[in-house]
Amino acid sequence: MSTDTTTTPGHPTLQHFTLDDLAAYTAEQAFGPTASPDFRVFYVGRDDVHGVLMHLFTRVSLSVKMNMFGYDDDDLNKVSSTSIRRSSKDLATAHALVPG
């Protein structure tokens, strides 16, 4: 994920993002004290993975690169389309579609 150095009024960005911002989407609502500062793991059916992706997609301003098994999310597609129309920058999404 990339961040923009400007802030659009009324539009959240990832300018001051940390991975700990995503703790609210875990089943425990927190990360453990030994969690790596470099990555977080979210599990479908346990954590709110859709919420994590929406959190990121609604704030990204430059590009998105992701690999997802069985991608099928109308809400995420709508956010991507809106972001492309709203921004003068390109929002490039790379979805790896793997037959399931």
KAFENRA-V905596 format. One line per field, one symbol per residue. ss: DSSP state (@ for helix, = for strand, . for the rest). psi: psi as a letter, one per 20 degrees, with the letter a starting at -180 (. if undefined). Layout:
# KAFENRA-V905596
ss = ???
psi = ???
This chain:
# KAFENRA-V905596
ss = ..................@@@@@@@..................=..=.@@@@@@@@@......==........@@@@@@@@@@@@@......==......
psi = qqqqiqpppjoqajhkpqhihjhijrhijqqrijpqiirqpqppigrmhghgghgghiiqigqppqppplpnohghgggggghghhqirpoopopoopp.
